[in-house]
Every structure is written in structure tokens, then in C-alpha cells.
């Protein structure tokens, strides 16, 4: 890994990193607040039949338990958008964007191999994604403490939740980087990565809202992000294996393809 | 591949994109301490050659060594000792000029030994270096491009259209920098289609067209063997033009003779010198004419052996 390139990768993300961290920390605090303040009201509404049950277990989450609320909070489209800024936007433009601007050849004229360039950028962006996830979970813990419900949250399992989340969002990030090394322009790389994210999300949501289509969830990476199960001490290692595979395969692809690509002069 | 003491050495270097022959059978040596001009029109294969030497492109056939190292397997070490200025360089717009130079120097992993001198000679004051690159003019970007390529005192500089965007004053300063590098034994591979500057700064020139090396010459030799337009006026009767060595395409208009001189000027001058000579004009040969002649003769030139040392 190259230190200056790793540092500059972090520096490029600095401003949006700060903004997203503040926003996601606030969102993390809000979830336990909603849980503590409104779960009884919502439970009464659910029992009255005013809400379909499926809506209350959106994305395999639940507002009736604090661990379930973690899942609900992380499956929310708002979180998708915030994490997507890095896991989709930053990754898919990282190398294809440099290529289009013409700065990739200035970078590659330095004594750095393409493998090192890829590894440094990947490490930098994964660190950003990990920090943003950590900030969300930290906000969640702070929110639970503020509401006095921290005893309902098995803190000792939170690092495993972070790992599970990092494998999920890392899988989208490494996919984005694999797309980025494959194209000369960021447009197709962003489009492909965004489509990958949306299809996965669609399968998960479709299965959770429509019982007959529950089988579609098995094809979604989101379905293997199970904070509620982890916090209940019922981690299924298969989830980690599946997410780990989805995380590693794009890395292998990129390490094979990028060094072998011909980089003609930018148009 | 045989090892030579050349700074750049290619043998049968070929790059095809599918059926498109971007570079065919290029064999070329660039020596230590020389400025080598690589001359050709757009699309001739100049950038393909440079990009293959730097490892951006993978050769279809053939081999190349830079500083005695193989471009396919030792590309990283080659780039450690090389400075590269891409044509129409793109920089990081959100950084200041100084930040760009610092960042690229850190990536290079060598000290910026020459930066202060280059900044001074190319007239980049600190105030300009502290402005963001996005606010730079084309010329200022090019200056940053030159500085980043040379600041780490490379053994070999590969410069693609280096004076693009520089004003005449800065071009002079740049030529001075190149002269100093040459005097220190550095080699410079200089791609250009600006013939006058190649004529001015280069020791040798390689002419490339349609992906094939057409010729390599000493610039002096190339200029010397070029045709020159001559005009001679005598008092009284003009001598028989057929006795003047090297003079062809002769036309006579009154007491003035026009023609084209091929070959040695000194022999020609000795032949025409006489008390009756009233006026003699020899238009200086330009590399541009030499260049155009090569391209006019392209079919036969392209068929010629492409190995040149």
C-alpha cells in the first residue's frame, strides 16, 4: 500500500465524510428515540390492524425491539443514500474518474504498481465506509443511553454488527471499485454499481413486504445483514460467508483485470 | 533481448488494437546525454510509443528497455528514475499548484531537488503556487507539468509536447533547462510536432508516421542534406549552370538564376564565387521542409528497414 495515495484518498472524501458522519450520527440517535417514545403506540396501532404487519417488519427489521430497530435503521433508504455516497459514488468514480480526467496517467507515471494503486484506494474508501458505519452505531448507542434503554442493547455484540455491516457495504464498495477499474468513464461504473445495489435492495424489500415473494430475499445481500440476530446471540456464520464472498470476489477480479488493462491516452 | 547502454532501447516494438496497427516494428536507441526528438503528426504513434515505454500499454510484440530495465517486468523501477510530462497534462483541480507538486513528489519517493530552480526559471511565484489549479491558465498548468516531471532530477525525461501552451519567453527558459539537463548527462525523449523547436533543441530526431519509424537522423545532418532554394545574380554572362555542383531545377530569368541546391553548400559556394557574382541568396533549410519531404516520400520510406540507431 502507498501511504501518500492512501492519505490523499481519505483527503478527497474529507468534506462529504464530515457531513455524512454528522447526519448519520443524528440518524443513529433518532432510532432509539423513536423506539422508546413510539413503539408502544405503534404496537397498539399494529394490534388494531391499522397497519399491515409487513410494514412494521420492513427490511427484516422491527420497531418493537431495540436490536430490531438497528436493522430497521440501517435498511432505511436514508442510510442507503448516505452510505451509497461512498460505497457507490466514491468507489465507482475512484479510478474511472481519474482516468476520464487524465490524472490517472500522472499518478501511474510515479513508481507505483497498479496493484498498489488499487489497494491504496480500496483501503482508503473501505476505511471511510467503516468509519461511517461505526458513527451510525455509535449514534445508536448514544441514543439508547439518552433514552435509558441501553440495558436492552447487548453492547458486547456490537463489534460483530459492525463487521456484518462492513461486509455488506464493503461488498458494494469492492463491486464499485471493480466497475471503476473496468471502464474509462465513471458513468457506466456508477450505473452498474447503483443497479447492483438497487436490485439487491429491491429483492430484500419485495420479500419482506410480500410473503409470496419471500424467496427473493435469499438473493439479496441485505438479507445477510442481520444485526437483530447477532445482538440476540444467534449469528448465522453462513451470512458472513456469503457477504465475505461477495466482498472478496470483486477484489480478485480487479486485481486480475486492472494491471492487465491497456490505458490508452484519454480522449 | 540484448542489453545495450542506451537509455531507451526498443526492438521490434509493436502495438495493435485489434486490426489497427498503432505501432509496428519499432527499433530505436536513445543515448545517454542526448535530447532525442520524436517527430510525427497526430496519430502517428508517438503517444503509443511513450505509453508503452511507461507501462501504460502492453506491447503486442517486441521488447523495450528503459535505463537497462525491461518495460514489461520492471516498470515501477523505471518510473522511479524517469520524469514524464503527458501531452495536455491534467492536474488535480481542487489542489493548489504547490499541493500538486508536494503530492506528486511524495508519490515519487525522491526529493524535489530541482523544484526551487525550476520554479524560479519558469517564473512561478509562490503566490501563483498557492492558487488552486482550477484557476490556472493553460500555460501555468503546463509549467506545473514541467516542474512535476523534472523536480525529482530524473535520469530520463519523457516529455510529450512539452512547450504546448508556454509563451515564447517561457519556451526559451524551458530550452535552457533542457540544455542544462543534457550538460549533466541526462537524456530527454522529446515528442513534438513543433518542428522549429525540435530543430533548435534536439541532437537527433526520429520521424514516425502511421506507426512506423521512418528515419532517425542527427538534426545537423538532416538540415545539411536538405534542399535549399538559391538565387544567383551575375554581372554579364552567367556561367553554365550544369558546371555548378548540386544545383538542380534551374531556371533563368534575365541575369538571375534560380535553382535548388542539393548537397554540400561549401562546394557550391566555391563554384559560384567569381568577380562577376553580384548577389547570392540561399534560403536556410528548415526542418519543416525536411519533414514534409519525408511524408511526401512516405510509401517508399515506410517500406525501408525501420531499425535505426
Interface residues (C-beta under 8 A of the other chain):
Chain A: X2 X3 X4 X5 X8 X101 X102 X103 X105 X106 X107 X108 X109 X110 X111 X112 X113 X260 X262 X263 X264 X265 X266
Chain B: X17 X47 X48 X51 X54 X55 X56 X57 X58 X75 X76 X77 X79 X80 X82 X84 X86 X87 X88 X89 X90 X91 X92 X103 X104 X106 X107 X108 X109 X148
